[in-house]
Amino acid sequence: MHTGKTVTEQLSVMQSCLFNGNTEQAQRILVGMYQLYPQAMQEVVDVAIHNEILSGLFRAKPRPLVSEALQWYDVMENQYAIEPNSNTFAVLIGGFVNNGMQNVALALMQEMLRNGYTIHGMLLSSYLSDEDIRKIENMAKDVVNKGEDNVELASMLLGEVKSAEDNISAITGDSAEQESVEHAPVTLDELAGISNKTGAYERQQLNSTNVAGIMQLKSTLESLYLNELHGYNLQVRLENDTYDAALARYREINEKRNDPLLSANTSALRRLSASWLPKLESMIEEEQQRCQVAMEGHSDKERLKYGRYFVQLDASKMATVTILETLRLNATSNGLHSQSERQNLLNQKASGGVFASTLVTKLSKAIHNEIRFEQMKKRTNRHVFGHRLSLARLATSGKLFNMAVRRAKMREHREHSADLFLDEWGLDTRIRIGSLLVSMLLESARIPERRDGEAEHMVPAFHHKLEFLNGRRHGLVYPSSTLRELFKSDSSSHAVTARHLPMLVPPRPWMTYNSGGYLTRDEPCMRINDGSEQLRLLKHASNEDRLSTVLAGLDALGMTRWAINRPVFEAIRKVWNAGREIAEIPASTYNEPEPVKPADYDENPKARIKHHLETREWMNGRANQHSQRCDCNYKIEIAQAFMNHPMYFPHNMDFRGRAYPIPPHFNHLGNDMCR
């Protein structure tokens, strides 16, 4: 078990070396692992890792290592008994074409066909970009026009490219006419037949709370009210609009900070958090520069341990993730481990906050997930996306639920997919990166505060201290008193991005353990805690074709079409705008009177303690009411945005096989109002 963990962590180091262009070190790591752990390497390493090495050799700096790539291709077959797949040939052919070695590329293409792989499969490799495919196509055109050798092969290649392009156009509906016919806004009668009304729903006024999370959500949902895109194209835009939207909004706020309209249209918490971005971004950039120096000179061994990962994400996006995740965890009690521990800390001192260990691990996980997402966005082309859509169409037609067809498509998909779930940060790396970002935020985040008789001055927005809980010492990061007051009126605890929303189109069918659900990102079909053992076993079961039945079940759940019940929504909207408390809809104001300070407060210790307890209970009740109001506001905003659109809920499962919808905030298994 320990050996497997060591191998996985070293492979993560290898991938970071490839990402940073240090291909030779990545090769040394892989060769050394084969020498130290030959048995574990046979179990863990597959052709995907060798494809990463080949791809890294062609991307090496300052020049591509072309001959070394050809040598490694021979080594992986003859020395390590790794059989190439269509991705291997895609990497080699694309690499040699980009380096002007067309004859070698054509020879490799012939070898690929002899090994039983197809040109169609090569075009579906995510190692090839659209630019790579264009260059390969131009190479084939030159061969045909000049009448050189391999004309038949070049003609076959051009025919495959044209056929694939025609198929993509047919699936995505590139023409405006096709989009208007296939993806026109649907009425409720067309979706579910639960109302006698017809025609598109017109957007109605909602008395939304002016908090950062709601403003961010409304900005994300704005695309659903426009008629610029429909169907799959609109879904792709929504999924790509995540932290980028928050970063753009922060920069807009900083540019227009003196604009009088800014205060009216932007919450105080968002204006404050935007002011933290420039300094935090600058601190991260400086640390990334130090990490680059450490990687080049190998002098700072401690910084080298985390530096190779720390430079993989843009400083501005890393700063945005740090701010949003810290605010989210501090704005809600979920940052503390359990209800009893939360209550214990509240009884000791009502400082709120989050355990430092929890903040560090959750923040590093969010950074790691964003790095993966950025890598996946680079690993795609039109042919890959078109293939995904064709699988979705096959699933909606019902043909993919024929198990023979499904197994054939799953085998085909495994051959073409490039596995990006090879890297697993070790515990030491997660702690170092998370704690470094938290310390930077503690230093850069400032908030204006005015004390009695003093002028306004800037104080730290967060503090770190030690608390004793059940005899153990815990680090606690907690917000300042001024920031806690902002949380009461402007919560970031339920920040929703497009990655948490229902889908507009049927989800991608689950073809492997990590390929399904949302269109533009891969994630495991099973909810996995930190640790690579579950992931390794899940991958092994997928490769052994043991998941086809359960994945078909997830597809059946995900492809169920849902719609908003318009009469019910109208009733909820009217109650919401009226601000009344009915059923699970909280009132717009907290009506409980604040406890009055007793006359003998200074002289009577019992009265003083009783007043403190009553005040704390009242403050907790007000905060809970505001949090429930915000949560209800999220659901109503999402429901109205999807009024003219169908909804689909992609599903995954836990280790017991229980299926759950991936969108956590609004789904058919939510509270009574959602259902």
N, C-alpha and C positions, 0 to 999 in steps of 0.2 A: 504493500500500500504506500509506504513511504517512498519507495523507488519510483512508483508511478507518478507520485506528486512531484518528485524532483525532476523527472523527465518532462512533465507538463510545464513546470516553471521555466526550465531551460529552453523549451521550445518557444515560450513566450519571449524570453530574452532574444532568441534567434530572430523572431519576427520583428522585434523592435530594431534590431540591427539592420534587417532588410529595409524597414521603413525609413531609417536614417541614412541609407545608402552604403552601409558598412557590410558589403556582401561577403568579403573574405572572412571577417570574423564570424558571420553567420555560418559559413561553411565549416570553419574550425569547430564551432560549437556542435554542429550536427555530426561531424566525423567523430569528435570526442565522445559524444553520447553513445554512438554505435559501439565504440570501444569499451566504454565503462558499463553500459547496461544493454547488452545485445538482446537479451530475452525481452525486456520491457519495451525496447524500441520496436521489436517485431509486433508487439501487441498494440502499441500506441501510434506508431508512424505509418502513414500510408502515402499514396502517390500525391496527395494534396500538398504535403509538406515539401516534397521534392519539386513540385510545380512552383511553389513559392521561391525556392532557391533559384530555379531557372529564370523566373520572372525578375528576381532581384539582380541576377547577373546582367540581364539586358538593361536594367535601370541603374547600374552601378555608376558611380562618379569617380573621376571626371570623365571617364569614357566607358561605354558598354563593353563588357567582357564577353565578346562574341565567341571566340574559340573556346574559352573556359565553359561556356554554356553547352557547347557540343560535347566537350569532354565529360561534363557532369551527366549529360543524357546517357552516355555509354556507361558511366559508373553506376547510375541508379539501376540500370538493367542487369549488368554483369556482376557487380559486386554486392549490391543490396537486394537483388531479386525483386525489384519494383517494376511492375509492368506499366508502360505509359498508357494514358487514356486520351480522350479527345482534347482535354484541357492542356495536356503536355504538348501535343502537336500544335495547338492554337498558340501557346506561348512561343514555341520555337519558330513557327512560320511567321507570326507577327513580328517577332524580334529580328529575324533575318531580312524580311521585307523592309522594315524601318531602317536597317543598316545597309540597304542597297545590294543585298546578296540574294537576288531573285532566283538564281539557279539552285542554290542550296534550299531555298524555300519550296521550290517546285519538287525537288527530290524528296524532301520530307513529306510533302503532300502525297506523293506516290506511295511512300512507305506507310503513311497513315491509312490509305485506302487498302493496301495489302494486309494491314493488321485488322481490318474489319470495321474501321471507323469511317464516317461519312463527312463530306464537306458541310452538309447541313448541321451535323453535330459540332463541327469546328466553329461555325458561325454563331452557335448558341453558347459559346464559352464566354464567360464574363471577364476573362483575361483580355479579350479583344475589345477595344473601344470602337466607336463609330468611325473615328479617324483611321484606325488600323484597318478596318474592313474596307474603307474607301481606297486605301493604298494597295491592299491585296487585289481589289477589283481593278484598279488602274494597271497593276502588273499583268493581270490576265488579259486586259484589253491590248496592252502592248504586244504580248505574245501572239495574240490572234491577228493583229494588224500587220505584224512583221512576218507572219507565216513561219515562225521558228518552231523548234521542237516543242513537244508538249502542247500543241494546239488543241488537241482533243481534251486534255486535262483542263486547260484554260477555258475552253468553251463550256465544259461541265461546271466549272466554278462560276462563270458568269450566269449560267442558267439557274444555278442554285440561289445566287444572290438576288436575281430578278424575281424568282418565285417567292423567296422569303419577303422581299419588299412588297410585292403584291399582296401577300397574306397579311402583312402588318397593316397595310392601308385598309384592307377589308375589315380587319378586326377593330382597329382603333377608330375607324370612321373619320379619316382626315378631312373629308369635304364637309362644308357647313351644312349642306343639305342632308347628308347622312346623319350627322349629329343631331340635327333638329328633329329628324324622324325617330331615331332610336332613343334619344336621351331627352326628349321634351319633358318639362315638368309634368308630373302625373297628378291626377286628382285623387281624392280619397276614395271615390267609387272604384277607380282603377286599382288602387292598392288593396283595399280591404272591404269595401262595401259597407262601411259602418256609418255612413252619413248620407242623407239625401241631397246634400249640397254638391255642386259641381263647380269646376273652374279652379284656377289657382288661388291659393290663400294669399290675402294681402297682409303685409306686415303691420302689426298693431303695436300700440304704445305699451311699453312695460316700464313700470316704476322701479328701475334697477338700482341696486345699491352702488354707490360710487367708490368701489374698492378696486385695488390693482388687479386681482384675479378676474373679476367680472369684466373690466375694461379689456384685459388681454383676450379673454374668451370671445367677447363681441367682435374684436378686431379679427380674430381667427375665423369666426363664423360669417364674416361679411361676404366672403366669396360665394356662399350659398344663396345669397339674395341677388347676386348679379347674374346676368345671362351670357357672360363671356365664355365660359366653359361648361361642359356637361359630362356626365358619366365618368369614364375612367380618367379623362384628362383633369377633371375637377378633383377627383379623389387623389391623384398624384400631387396636385398643388397643395391640397390640405395636408398631406403627410409630410411634405417638405417644409411646411411652415411651422417650425417649432421654436427653438431658441433664437433662430435668426430674426423672427418677428419681435421678440423681446429686446434683442440687441439693437435693432433698428429703432425701436421706440425709445430706448434709453438715450441713444445718440440724438434723436430728434428733440428730446426734452432738454438735453444739455445745450444744444444749439439755440433753443428758443427760451432759455431760462428767464429772460427779462420780458418776455411777451406776457401782457396782462391776461390774455385769453388762456394761458397755460394753467393758471390756478383754477380756472373754472372748469376746464375739461380734463384735468389730470389730478389723481388723488395725491394727498400729501405723502403717503408712503412710497408711491412710485417716483415722485420728484426727489424724495430723499435718497432712495436706493440708486437712482440714476446718477446722483452726485458722487457715489462711491466708485463708479465704474472707471473713470480715467486713472485714478491713482492705483487701484487694484490691477488694472490692465498693465500699467507701467511696471509695477512690481513683478508681475508674472513674466513680462517680456525680459526684464533684467535677469530673472532666475533662469529663463530659457537660454539666454545668451551664456550664462555661466555653465549651464549643462552642456551646451554645444562645445565650449572650451574643454570641459572635462572629458567629453567623448573623443575629442580630437587628440588630446595629450595623454589621457589615461592617468592623470596625476591625482585627481581628487576621487579616490575610490568610493567614498561615502556618497558623494553626489552622483557618481556614475551608476549606483544601484537603482536610483529612481529616475535619473535624468533622461535616459533613453526613452522612457514612457512620457515624461513630462513635456517633451517637445512635440508630441504627436498631435496636439490640438492647438488651434489658433488661440492666442492669448486673450483676445476680446471675447471669444465664445467661452473659454474657460472661466473668465471673470464673471460672465453672465450666469453660467451654471452655478458657480459658487454663491453668488448673491441670492438667486432665486431659491436654491435648495436650502440655504441657511435660513432665509426668511420663512419658507414653508414649514420647516421643522420647528422653528421657534414660535410660529404662530399657532401651532397645534400641540396638544399633549402627546401626540404619537411619537415624539422624539424621546420620551422616557419609556422605560422598559415594560412596566406593568402598571395596572391601575393602583395596586397597593403601594408601589414605590412612588408613583406620582402623588398620591394622597399623603404619604409620609413626608415627602419633601415640602408639600404645600403646608403641612402642619408645622414644619420646622420654620419655614420662611416662605412667604408667598412671592417668590422671585421668578417662577416659571422656568423656562429654559429647557435645555436638552442635554442629555449626557454627552460628554465630549467624544466618547468612544462610538456612540451611535452616529453623531454628526460626521465624524471622520470617515467611518465605513460607508455610510450612505452617500456622502459627497464623492468619495473616490469611485464608488460604483456608478454614480451618475456621469462622472467624467469618462470612465471606461466605456460605458454604453454609448456616449456621444462620439467617442473616437471610433468605435465599431460602426456606428451609423454613417459617419463621414467616409470611412473606408468602403462601405457597401455602396454608397452613392457613386463612388468612382469606378466600382466594379460592375458596370452594366453597359449595355448598348441597345439599340432599337430591336435587334433580333431577340435578345434575352427578354426584353419587356414584352415583345409581341408573343413570344412563346408562353410567357406567364398568362397573358390574356387569353390565348387559345386554350390553355388548360382550364381557365375559369369558365370559358364558354362550353367546353366539353363537360365540365362538372354540372353547369346549370341545365344542360340538355339531358342529364341523367345517365349518360353513357359511362361516366367515370365511376359510377357505382357498380358496374359490372366488374367483379374482382379480377377477372383475367385481364381486362383492359387496364384497370388500375395498376396491377403489378407490372405490366409491360411499360406503362408510362413512368412508374416509379423507378424501374431499372434504367430507363433512358435518362431520367432526370438526375439520378446519382452519377451517371457517367459525365454529364455536362456541367454539373454544379461545381463551383469553387468554394470549398469550405472555409469560412472565415471565423469559425469558432475554435481555432487552435490556440489562441492566446488566453492564458489565465493568469492574472496578476496574483503573485504570492501575497501572503498576509503582510509581510514586511513592506512590500511595495505599496499596498493599499494604505497602510498606516502612514508611511512617509509622505505620500502625495496628499492624502486627505488632511493630515495635520499641518502640512506646509501651507495649503490653501486657507485653512481655518485661521492660522496665525497671521497670514497676510491680510485677511478680511478684518480681523480684530484690530490690526494696526491702521488700516485705511478707512474703515467705516466710522464716520463721525456724525453726530447729531446735535443741532442747536438746543441748548437748555438754558432756562432762565430761573435762577434761584431768587429767594426773597431778598430784595434790596440790592441785587447785583445785575449788571448788564448781561445780555445774552452772550454766551460763549459756547464753543464746540467741545463736546465731551465724547468719549468712546460710545458707540452704539451698542456694543456687546462687551461683556466681561467674562473672564474665566476665573473660576474659583473651585475650591475643593469642599465637598460636602460629605459628612459621615452618614451612611445609611446602613442600618442593620449591622453595625460594627465594621463596615468596610468603607474605605475612602474612595469617592468617585469624583472625577473631574466634571464640571458643569459649565456649559456656555449659556449665559442667560442675557436677555436684552435689557437695556437700561430702562429706567422708569418711564422716560418720555416715549421710547419706542413701544413699550407695553401699552401705553395709552393709545398709540396709533393702531396697534393690533386690534383694539376693541372696536374701532370704527372702520378698519381697512384690513381685512384678513387676507393673507396669501396662502392659507393652509390648504385651499382646494384648487390651486392653480391647475388649469386644464389646458393641455395642448392638443393638437390634431391627432397625436398618437394615442389619445385616450378617448376619441370620439367614435360613434358608430360609423360604419362605412356606407358609402353611397351606392356601391356596386357589390356583387357577390365577392366574398373573400377569395384569395388564392387558395386552391385546394392544397391540402397537406400532402406533399409528395415524399418528403423525407422528414427526419426528426426536427429539422430547423428550417424548413421551407414551406411556408403557408401563412394564411392570415392576411395581414396588410400587404399592399402591392409592392412597396419600395423597401421594406426592411425584413430581414430574417431574424427569427428568434426561436428558441426551442418550443416544441409543442407541449412540454411539461414545465411547470413552475419549479424552478430549481433554486435551492439556497446556495450560498457561496460554497465553492468546492467543486472540483472537477470530476470526482468519481461518478456521481449520478449522470453527469453529462457524457462521460466516456461510455458508461453502460447503455445509456439511451442511444447514443450513436451506433454502438455495436448491434443493438437490437434492430435499429433501422437498416443497417447494412445487411443483416441477416433476413430481412423482409418479414419481421415479426410484428410490425406495427400497422400493417395495411388495413386490418379490420377496424382498429380503434381510430385510426386517422380518417377512415371513411365515415365513422360516427361523428367526429368533429366537423367534417365537411357538411354532413347532413344538418347539423345544428346551425352552422354558420351561414348556410344558404337559405335559411328560412327568412322570408321577406316580411318586414314589419312596417307599420305605419302609425302615425300619431292620430289618436281619436280626437277629431276636431271639436265635437260638442263638449267633451270632458275638458279639453284644453281651454276652451272659451270660458267655462265655469271657473276653472282654476285661475285663469288670467284676471277675471273680474274680482275674485276674492283677493288675489295678490295685490292688485292695484288699489283696492280699498283699504289694505293694511290691516284687515281683521284676522283673528286667529280662528281658523276652522279646520278641524281634522288635523292633518300633519303640516298645515301651512301656518308658520309662526306669524305673529303680529309684527308690524313694522316698527313698533316701539315697545320698550320693556316697561310694563305698567306697574310693576311692583314698586311701592314707595321705598326710598332709601332709609335704612334704619336711622332713627334720631339719636343723637348723642345724649346719654342720660345726664341728669343734673349733677349727680354725685360721681361723675366719671373720674375726676382727679383723686377723690378720697376713697372710693370703694373699689378694691382690686377685682372683686367678683363681677361688679357691673362693667368694669373696663374690659375684662376678658370676654364677658358675654357680648358686649358691643362689638369687639374685634371679630368674634365668630359670626355674628349676624351680618356684619359688613362684608366679611369674606364670602359668606354664602350668597349675599345679594350680588356681589361683584361677579362671582362665578355664574350665577343665574343669568345676569345680563350678558356676560360673554358667551354663554351657551346659546342664549336666544339669538344673538347676532350671528354666531356660527351656523345655527340651523337656518336662519334667514338667508345667509349667503349660499348655503348648500342647496336650498330650495330655488334660489335665484339661478344657479347654474343649470339645474334641471329644466326650468321653464325656458331659459334662453336657448338651450339645445333643442328642446321640443319645438319651439317656434321656428328655429332655423331649418329644421328638417320637415316642416309641415308640407312642403311641396316636393319632397324627395322620399324615395324608399329608404329603408334602413336595414342594414345587415350587421350582425354581431359576430365577428370572428371569435372562435372558442379555442381555449387550450385546457389542460387538465392538470391535476395534482398527481403525486406519486401513487395514489390509490386508484387513479383512473376516473375520478369525478371531474366532470366537465364544467367549466365556468366561462362566461363571456369575458373577453379581454378588456373592453371598455369598462372601467370601474365605476364611473360616476353616473352614467345613464344607460340602463339596460332593462330587459324584461324581467330580471330577477331582483330588481331593486325594491324599494319600499312600496307601499300601496299606491302612492301618487304616481310613481314611475310605471307600475304595472297597469 
